[in-house]
Amino acid sequence: MARAHHGLLATALLLFTCLISLTAAAPSPGCGKGPTLRNGQTVNTNVNGKSRQYTLRLPDNYNQNNPYRLIFLWHQLGGSAQKIIQGENPNQGGVLPYYGLPPLDTTKSAIYVVPQGLNAGWANQNGEDVAFFDNMLQSVSDGLCIDTNLVFSTGFSYGGAMSFSLACSRPNKVRAVAVLSGGLLSGCAGGNDPVAYYAQHGTADSVLNVSGGRQLRDRFVRNNGCRALSSEPSPGSGGKSTRVDYQGCQAGKDVVWVVHGGDHNPSQKDPGASEPFAPRNTWEFFSRFN
Ligand SMILES: *[C@@H]1O[C@H](CO)[C@@H](O)[C@H](O)[C@H]1NC(C)=O
C-alpha cells in the first residue's frame, strides 16, 4: 500500500515538474538588474573576427523584472537593419516597420533585435550568421530581462531563409519561426528537431519559387509529427490566401501554412483587404506561446 502511494506521489510530482517546466517563464540573467542595453541602441560586436551590428527596440517603460519575448527580425537580400526599422514602401512590395509587429503587441510584451547582414544577406558561411545569433542572444540575455523560452525569429526572403536555418540548428533556443517567402539560402545544420513553424508563400513567386517554400515547410511537418496533407492547397479566387493549420502535431509544435496567389512580397494583402496578412498571422502565431 505505502509503496503504491509513493509511486503515485512520485508520478504526480513528476507530472507537476513537467508542467512547470513547460509553462514557467525562464528569466534570463539580465532580469532584476539595471539594463545594460538601451532602446534604439546599435550594438557592435565581433563574431569569428568579423565586425557585426544589430539594433534593439525595447518597449516603452521597460521593466527589468518582466521577462520579455525576444523577436529576431532578419532583413531581405539588399535590405538592412535600418530598412526593417523604418519600413520600406510596403505598398510596393516592401516591409512595414519591424515587419508590422509592434502595433499588434498591445501588452508591449516583446523586445526586438534587428541584425545587419554581411553583404546585406545571410549566406551564413561556415555558420557565421548562426554564431552571430548566439552572440546576440547571449548579450541580450545578460543585458536585458527576457524569457529564454520565448525567443522567436522571422524574416522575408533571405530573412526567411535565416529563420529556417535557426529552426534547423537552434531548435532548443527558438520557440517558433515565421518564414515569409523563404528558400534554402542560409543552410540547415541539423534540421531533425521540431520547432513551431509558420510560413507563407506566393504561387506566383518569381524570386524563390513556391516549391522551395513547400520543401522547407515539409521538413517541419515531419519533424513536428504533423499529418501530411492529402493534396497541396491552392489560393482562392483573386489569389486570396488559403490557410492550413496542420493537425496531429506534437504539443507546442504547430505548423501553419498560408499560400497566396501573389509574387515575392512580404506585404501581400488579400483582395479588398487594407492590411497585409503577414503581421497579424505572425503575431497570432508567436503569441500562442507564453
Ligand atoms: C524552384 O527553384 C529551385 C531553385 O532555384 C529550382 O531548382 C527548381 O527547379 C524550381 N522549381 C520549379 C518548379 O520551378
The ligand as an SDF file (V2000), in Angstrom:
LIG
                    3D

 14 14  0  0  0  0  0  0  0  0999 V2000
   12.3940   26.1330  -57.9440 C   0  0  0  0  0  0  0  0  0  0  0  0
   13.6450   26.7220  -57.6600 O   0  0  0  0  0  0  0  0  0  0  0  0
   14.6880   25.7860  -57.4800 C   0  0  0  0  0  0  0  0  0  0  0  0
   15.9260   26.5510  -57.0130 C   0  0  0  0  0  0  0  0  0  0  0  0
   16.1910   27.6330  -57.8470 O   0  0  0  0  0  0  0  0  0  0  0  0
   14.9200   25.0160  -58.7590 C   0  0  0  0  0  0  0  0  0  0  0  0
   15.9310   24.0540  -58.5820 O   0  0  0  0  0  0  0  0  0  0  0  0
   13.6220   24.3170  -59.1440 C   0  0  0  0  0  0  0  0  0  0  0  0
   13.7740   23.6880  -60.3790 O   0  0  0  0  0  0  0  0  0  0  0  0
   12.4720   25.3090  -59.2090 C   0  0  0  0  0  0  0  0  0  0  0  0
   11.2340   24.5520  -59.3480 N   0  0  0  0  0  0  0  0  0  0  0  0
   10.2580   24.9320  -60.1550 C   0  0  0  0  0  0  0  0  0  0  0  0
    9.0610   24.0450  -60.1650 C   0  0  0  0  0  0  0  0  0  0  0  0
   10.3130   25.9410  -60.8370 O   0  0  0  0  0  0  0  0  0  0  0  0
  1  2  1  0
  1 10  1  0
  2  3  1  0
  3  4  1  0
  3  6  1  0
  4  5  1  0
  6  7  1  0
  6  8  1  0
  8  9  1  0
  8 10  1  0
 10 11  1  0
 11 12  1  0
 12 13  1  0
 12 14  2  0
M  END
$$$$
